[in-house]
C-alpha cells in the first residue's frame, strides 16, 4: 500500500487528546496504520494530502444504536421507554427484504459517518423471525459505506409482554394469552446464526463484524443469558446488554429476581471484560463496585436518556470507580439523530446539572475520550483503535478550522465537543482509507442513496402506519404499568437520576 502523509494538520494526539494548534503536524499512514507523527513538513517519500487548516481527531465509536429504527425517524415523541419501545417492536411486524434492510441501515450509518464516527455498534432487532435477508442487507450496507461496524442481534427468549410486571392485572386472560403468543425469533436459531456469522466476521479481524448481544435481563431467561455469555466466551466476542435504563426496570428487577438486574447478572457470572451494560442510568454504590471489580464497561447514551425521560446517569461516579465508560447515540426513532457529536456535547453538559460541585463536572476531554478510546476499550480493541498514536489503525476524522465552531480558535477539543455538530467535517479515514474526501463520500453517490431511501420509505409508510396502530392495546396496558411502578419505592436507593 502506498504511504500517505497528511500534511500540516493539527491533531488530538494520544490518550490525553493533546493538541497545540500553533504547531501543526504530519501524520503518516502506511499499511492502514499510523506509521509516524512528526512536525509539519518533515515526513518525506509519501503521497501528500494537504490538511492545512484541519483538525484531526480520533474517530468516535458509536457504541450503541439500533439500525432497525432508521425508517421510523421522527414518528414518535414524548413517550417513556416502556411505552415507546412497542412502536419499533410492533405486534404487527414490518418484514423487510434485503434492499430495504440495506437502505434502512444506511440511514443511521451515513449520519454516524458524517458526524465523526468511524465505527458503530448496531444492536439490531430481527422482528418476529430470523430474517437472513435482512441481516445480509445490513452487513452489506456497512461494507459498501466503508464504516467500521459491530453487528449484534438483540437476542431474547421471553415474550415481550413478559418483560414487565403487573401486565396480567390490566388485561383479560384471553388478551394476555394473545400477547404472549405473538411470534418471535427462535432463540436457538439466533444463537446459531450469531455463532456462524462471528466465525467469518470476527471483530479482531473484520472491519464489518458480529458480536454477542443479549437484549436485556428482563427479556431473557437466566438459562439464555448463560448461553449468550458462554458463546461470547467461546468465540472471544464482546457482549452487550441493556440494563437499568429506567426506574421501572429497577422495580422490575426487585419483583422478578428479588434483587437488581446488575446483581442478577453478577450472580450469573455475566459481568466481565469486553462486556458493556448499556445505559445504567439507575445504579447504587454496591453495583458500581461490582462493575469496577469485574472490569465491566458502562455504555452512556445521554441524549437518548433525555429524549425518553430515563434520567441522567452517574457518569462521574463510574469514572471515579475506574469503570470504563463508552458512549452511544441510541436509535433515531427515539432520539431523532445518531450524531455522536451531539452525544459528547450532551454528556459533558448534562453532568453540570447532576452535581452542584463544579469540580466534578465532566470535561470535554473526558466526554470525547469515552466516545473514542472508551468505545474501543469496551470492545477489547484499544490496542488498535481509539487514539491517534503511532501503531494504531488509521481511523480518524478531519474538521475545517474555518467552520463556525472553531472561529476564533482557542481550544480545539472544547470547541469540537461543545460547538461542532458536523458542519465542519471534511474528511474521514477508516482503516487508512479516505471514505469521505473534501466533504464527499468516496465509495458511492450520496444523493442517489438518499433518493433510494426516500422511495423505499414512501412505499412502506402505509405498512408502518398499520403496524403502529396495532400497538394500541399494549400501549393502554403499559400506561397503567408505568403509573403503578412510578408509585413504588426502590428497595435500595440509587444515585439521583432525575433533576427535581
PEGIGI-V681133 format. One record per run of one state. SS is the DSSP state (alpha for helix, beta for strand, coil for the rest). FROM is the first residue (numbers start at 1). TO is the last residue. If there is no record, write none. Layout:
<<SS:FROM:TO> <SS:FROM:TO>>
This chain:
<<coil:1:3> <beta:4:11> <coil:12:12> <beta:13:13> <coil:14:17> <beta:18:18> <coil:19:24> <beta:25:30> <coil:31:32> <beta:33:39> <coil:40:46> <beta:47:50> <coil:51:53> <beta:54:58> <coil:59:59> <beta:60:65> <coil:66:66> <alpha:67:72> <coil:73:80> <alpha:81:87> <coil:88:97> <alpha:98:114> <coil:115:116> <beta:117:123> <coil:124:131> <alpha:132:145> <coil:146:147> <beta:148:152> <coil:153:154> <beta:155:155> <coil:156:159> <alpha:160:163> <coil:164:166> <alpha:167:170> <coil:171:172> <alpha:173:180> <coil:181:186> <alpha:187:200> <coil:201:207> <beta:208:210> <coil:211:211> <beta:212:216> <alpha:217:219> <coil:220:221> <alpha:222:235> <coil:236:238> <beta:239:243> <coil:244:246> <alpha:247:257> <coil:258:260> <alpha:261:267> <coil:268:274> <beta:275:279> <coil:280:284> <alpha:285:294> <coil:295:296> <beta:297:300> <coil:301:301> <alpha:302:307> <coil:308:314> <alpha:315:320> <coil:321:324> <beta:325:327> <coil:328:331> <alpha:332:335> <coil:336:339> <alpha:340:354> <coil:355:357> <alpha:358:360> <coil:361:363> <alpha:364:378> <coil:379:392> <beta:393:393> <coil:394:395> <beta:396:400> <coil:401:403> <alpha:404:406> <coil:407:411> <alpha:412:419> <coil:420:424> <beta:425:430> <coil:431:432> <beta:433:437> <coil:438:439> <beta:440:441> <coil:442:445> <alpha:446:469> <coil:470:471> <alpha:472:486> <coil:487:500>>
